Amino acid sequence: MRVCILYVALFACACPSKPTTTGTGNGTGHTATGTLPAACEGIRGKLQQLYRAEAQAKEPARVEQAVADNTAMVLADCAAQPDKVAACVRDASTVQDVEARCVTPLDDEGTEGEAMRR
């Protein structure tokens, strides 16, 4: 009987109650892959390309992590304002363009500024 209860408990723990998604975090929230608007998914490749070039030049020891983190940051902003951010990224030619014109500016601590939280 105890073995049967153990198996039921293990099975219950192994089966999630909600569907799980794999995604990218941005430190302030979670953007799950597959839940982004199509406009945001459409800029993912360009963002990865821009951030990869920058990371290879500035931080070659952590290229993949830098690309993932920075792409997730922009996609999180895109999820909040898909049309605006996606159009801006499509027109951008550098990481500096993306960060200066397309996304919510970060303060000195690397978080969104107080003015942008309202």
Backbone as CSV, one residue per row, in Angstrom:
resi,resn,N_x,N_y,N_z,CA_x,CA_y,CA_z,C_x,C_y,C_z
1,MET,0.825,-1.194,0.000,0.000,0.000,0.000,0.871,1.260,0.000
2,ARG,1.912,1.267,0.820,2.796,2.441,0.879,3.490,2.664,-0.450
3,VAL,3.859,1.600,-1.113,4.512,1.716,-2.409,3.561,2.351,-3.414
4,CYS,2.311,1.945,-3.367,1.297,2.498,-4.273,1.128,4.005,-4.026
5,ILE,1.078,4.408,-2.783,0.946,5.831,-2.433,2.177,6.592,-2.896
6,LEU,3.347,6.002,-2.738,4.584,6.636,-3.174,4.562,6.861,-4.679
7,TYR,4.137,5.855,-5.439,4.060,6.001,-6.897,3.064,7.088,-7.304
8,VAL,1.942,7.144,-6.646,0.941,8.169,-6.948,1.511,9.556,-6.640
9,ALA,2.189,9.684,-5.529,2.781,10.972,-5.154,3.859,11.386,-6.156
10,LEU,4.710,10.458,-6.550,5.755,10.769,-7.526,5.146,11.158,-8.870
11,PHE,4.114,10.443,-9.266,3.453,10.754,-10.535,2.820,12.145,-10.479
12,ALA,2.192,12.476,-9.390,1.557,13.789,-9.241,2.588,14.903,-9.286
13,CYS,3.730,14.679,-8.697,4.786,15.697,-8.713,5.401,15.840,-10.096
14,ALA,5.439,14.751,-10.842,6.065,14.776,-12.157,5.169,15.420,-13.203
15,CYS,3.886,15.447,-12.974,2.952,16.028,-13.944,2.624,17.451,-13.543
16,PRO,3.059,18.424,-14.344,2.761,19.809,-13.984,1.281,20.121,-14.127
17,SER,0.815,21.000,-13.270,-0.594,21.379,-13.332,-0.851,22.400,-14.423
18,LYS,0.198,23.136,-14.817,0.081,24.110,-15.894,1.057,23.724,-16.987
19,PRO,0.767,24.049,-18.229,1.736,23.771,-19.278,3.010,24.564,-19.017
20,THR,4.133,23.933,-19.250,5.392,24.629,-19.059,5.870,25.171,-20.385
21,THR,6.592,26.266,-20.325,7.172,26.847,-21.519,8.618,27.138,-21.234
22,THR,9.417,27.029,-22.266,10.798,27.444,-22.116,10.882,28.835,-22.675
23,GLY,11.663,29.660,-22.058,11.731,31.027,-22.515,12.957,31.709,-21.981
24,THR,12.950,33.006,-22.117,14.078,33.807,-21.703,13.627,34.793,-20.659
25,GLY,14.408,34.981,-19.662,14.087,35.940,-18.621,14.833,37.228,-18.849
26,ASN,14.317,38.287,-18.313,14.986,39.573,-18.470,15.345,40.192,-17.127
27,GLY,15.201,39.445,-16.061,15.523,39.970,-14.752,14.346,40.645,-14.075
28,THR,13.393,41.150,-14.842,12.236,41.815,-14.255,10.953,41.065,-14.538
29,GLY,11.028,40.062,-15.338,9.842,39.301,-15.689,10.225,38.109,-16.516
30,HIS,9.263,37.492,-17.155,9.539,36.312,-17.937,8.822,36.433,-19.262
31,THR,9.557,36.220,-20.316,8.987,36.213,-21.639,9.127,34.814,-22.173
32,ALA,8.044,34.096,-22.288,8.087,32.715,-22.729,8.081,32.648,-24.249
33,THR,8.922,31.770,-24.778,8.959,31.553,-26.203,7.601,31.024,-26.644
34,GLY,7.091,31.540,-27.721,5.806,31.092,-28.219,4.657,31.962,-27.750
35,THR,4.873,32.832,-26.791,3.811,33.699,-26.320,4.022,35.139,-26.776
36,LEU,5.065,35.375,-27.509,5.329,36.720,-28.011,4.461,37.011,-29.227
37,PRO,4.091,38.272,-29.416,3.399,38.634,-30.648,4.282,38.322,-31.860
38,ALA,3.670,38.059,-32.984,4.407,37.701,-34.198,5.426,38.778,-34.576
39,ALA,5.078,40.035,-34.374,6.005,41.119,-34.712,7.301,41.005,-33.913
40,CYS,7.191,40.576,-32.657,8.376,40.435,-31.805,9.194,39.211,-32.206
41,GLU,8.525,38.110,-32.496,9.248,36.919,-32.964,9.997,37.238,-34.247
42,GLY,9.427,38.120,-35.056,10.041,38.480,-36.324,11.351,39.243,-36.200
43,ILE,11.596,39.857,-35.064,12.852,40.613,-34.892,13.889,39.839,-34.095
44,ARG,13.536,38.677,-33.585,14.459,37.894,-32.753,15.798,37.630,-33.473
45,GLY,15.741,37.194,-34.717,16.966,36.882,-35.464,17.870,38.092,-35.628
46,LYS,17.278,39.235,-35.953,18.076,40.452,-36.122,18.723,40.859,-34.802
47,LEU,17.951,40.783,-33.714,18.507,41.118,-32.402,19.675,40.212,-32.060
48,GLN,19.508,38.920,-32.282,20.576,37.973,-31.970,21.819,38.271,-32.795
49,GLN,21.636,38.612,-34.045,22.767,38.944,-34.914,23.493,40.193,-34.417
50,LEU,22.732,41.236,-34.100,23.352,42.480,-33.618,24.078,42.264,-32.296
51,TYR,23.421,41.580,-31.354,24.036,41.371,-30.051,25.202,40.391,-30.109
52,ARG,25.177,39.432,-31.038,26.299,38.503,-31.178,27.548,39.249,-31.645
53,ALA,27.382,40.118,-32.628,28.529,40.890,-33.121,29.117,41.758,-32.011
54,GLU,28.236,42.395,-31.237,28.717,43.231,-30.138,29.418,42.397,-29.069
55,ALA,28.842,41.269,-28.707,29.418,40.432,-27.648,30.751,39.830,-28.074
56,GLN,30.871,39.451,-29.332,32.145,38.895,-29.794,33.261,39.926,-29.693
57,ALA,32.925,41.195,-29.870,33.923,42.257,-29.772,34.187,42.670,-28.329
58,LYS,33.144,42.725,-27.497,33.282,43.270,-26.153,33.465,42.236,-25.056
59,GLU,32.827,41.078,-25.164,32.903,40.080,-24.112,32.907,38.666,-24.701
60,PRO,34.007,38.307,-25.383,34.058,37.027,-26.085,33.943,35.795,-25.177
61,ALA,34.189,35.937,-23.906,34.099,34.792,-22.993,32.660,34.412,-22.677
62,ARG,31.717,35.300,-22.932,30.321,35.001,-22.599,29.354,35.440,-23.698
63,VAL,29.705,35.120,-24.925,28.904,35.543,-26.072,27.475,35.028,-25.983
64,GLU,27.299,33.727,-25.793,25.955,33.147,-25.798,25.073,33.745,-24.699
65,GLN,25.631,33.917,-23.504,24.855,34.476,-22.398,24.491,35.932,-22.667
66,ALA,25.423,36.691,-23.208,25.157,38.097,-23.516,24.084,38.220,-24.589
67,VAL,24.164,37.382,-25.626,23.160,37.407,-26.688,21.784,37.069,-26.116
68,ALA,21.715,36.015,-25.309,20.433,35.597,-24.724,19.861,36.681,-23.812
69,ASP,20.683,37.236,-22.938,20.214,38.251,-21.990,19.717,39.513,-22.707
70,ASN,20.511,40.003,-23.627,20.155,41.249,-24.304,18.954,41.071,-25.234
71,THR,18.887,39.941,-25.907,17.737,39.660,-26.763,16.466,39.585,-25.914
72,ALA,16.551,38.911,-24.774,15.396,38.790,-23.879,14.939,40.157,-23.382
73,MET,15.877,41.041,-23.100,15.535,42.383,-22.621,14.710,43.132,-23.674
74,VAL,15.149,43.088,-24.909,14.441,43.807,-25.964,13.095,43.139,-26.255
75,LEU,13.058,41.814,-26.258,11.799,41.115,-26.526,10.772,41.368,-25.425
76,ALA,11.232,41.543,-24.197,10.298,41.869,-23.112,9.668,43.237,-23.354
77,ASP,10.450,44.207,-23.781,9.897,45.520,-24.122,8.974,45.404,-25.331
78,CYS,9.357,44.569,-26.278,8.545,44.377,-27.471,7.189,43.773,-27.114
79,ALA,7.165,42.851,-26.170,5.903,42.232,-25.762,4.941,43.274,-25.209
80,ALA,5.477,44.312,-24.571,4.642,45.369,-24.005,4.131,46.336,-25.083
81,GLN,4.953,46.577,-26.108,4.589,47.498,-27.191,5.066,46.915,-28.522
82,PRO,4.431,45.861,-28.992,4.951,45.120,-30.144,5.131,45.946,-31.415
83,ASP,4.157,46.713,-31.791,4.258,47.441,-33.060,5.367,48.482,-33.024
84,LYS,5.436,49.221,-31.949,6.434,50.285,-31.815,7.850,49.722,-31.783
85,VAL,8.090,48.758,-30.900,9.451,48.229,-30.730,9.886,47.443,-31.959
86,ALA,9.028,46.614,-32.503,9.400,45.801,-33.668,9.757,46.678,-34.861
87,ALA,8.961,47.706,-35.123,9.257,48.612,-36.239,10.582,49.332,-36.014
88,CYS,10.819,49.757,-34.797,12.053,50.458,-34.471,13.273,49.548,-34.661
89,VAL,13.182,48.306,-34.190,14.305,47.371,-34.330,14.540,47.055,-35.804
90,ARG,13.492,46.895,-36.577,13.671,46.624,-38.012,14.438,47.752,-38.693
91,ASP,14.242,48.986,-38.238,14.936,50.131,-38.832,16.337,50.345,-38.269
92,ALA,16.642,49.752,-37.123,17.942,49.961,-36.465,19.035,49.184,-37.189
93,SER,20.238,49.747,-37.137,21.366,49.056,-37.778,22.456,48.671,-36.787
94,THR,22.346,49.165,-35.556,23.339,48.832,-34.540,22.651,48.593,-33.197
95,VAL,23.389,47.980,-32.288,22.888,47.790,-30.924,22.619,49.149,-30.282
96,GLN,23.479,50.110,-30.547,23.298,51.440,-29.976,21.977,52.056,-30.443
97,ASP,21.625,51.858,-31.712,20.331,52.339,-32.214,19.179,51.685,-31.458
98,VAL,19.254,50.372,-31.309,18.193,49.624,-30.624,18.027,50.138,-29.199
99,GLU,19.142,50.245,-28.477,19.063,50.616,-27.066,18.732,52.081,-26.855
100,ALA,19.102,52.935,-27.766,18.819,54.364,-27.611,17.402,54.721,-28.061
101,ARG,16.889,54.054,-29.082,15.621,54.471,-29.670,14.453,53.513,-29.443
102,CYS,14.738,52.244,-29.193,13.659,51.248,-29.258,13.180,50.704,-27.914
103,VAL,14.022,50.726,-26.913,13.666,50.076,-25.648,13.645,51.064,-24.494
104,THR,13.045,50.628,-23.395,12.991,51.440,-22.184,14.410,51.627,-21.661
105,PRO,14.836,52.857,-21.440,16.190,53.093,-20.946,16.394,52.488,-19.559
106,LEU,17.598,52.008,-19.306,17.960,51.478,-17.999,18.658,52.563,-17.191
107,ASP,18.468,52.528,-15.871,19.173,53.483,-15.029,20.577,52.957,-14.723
108,ASP,21.329,53.647,-13.878,22.707,53.273,-13.564,22.815,51.894,-12.912
109,GLU,21.726,51.425,-12.303,21.738,50.127,-11.643,21.305,49.004,-12.580
110,GLY,20.993,49.334,-13.836,20.597,48.327,-14.805,19.132,47.947,-14.751
111,THR,18.315,48.798,-14.131,16.879,48.543,-14.076,16.165,49.676,-14.781
112,GLU,14.911,49.463,-15.087,14.143,50.515,-15.735,14.037,51.714,-14.815
113,GLY,14.185,52.902,-15.369,14.132,54.118,-14.576,12.756,54.363,-13.979
114,GLU,12.718,55.117,-12.907,11.461,55.421,-12.211,10.451,56.081,-13.143
115,ALA,10.905,56.966,-13.997,9.984,57.680,-14.885,9.292,56.716,-15.842
116,MET,9.959,55.631,-16.201,9.402,54.696,-17.160,8.433,53.711,-16.506
117,ARG,8.393,53.607,-15.208,7.524,52.650,-14.515,6.098,53.110,-14.398
118,ARG,5.818,54.364,-14.625,4.465,54.919,-14.447,3.533,54.475,-15.514
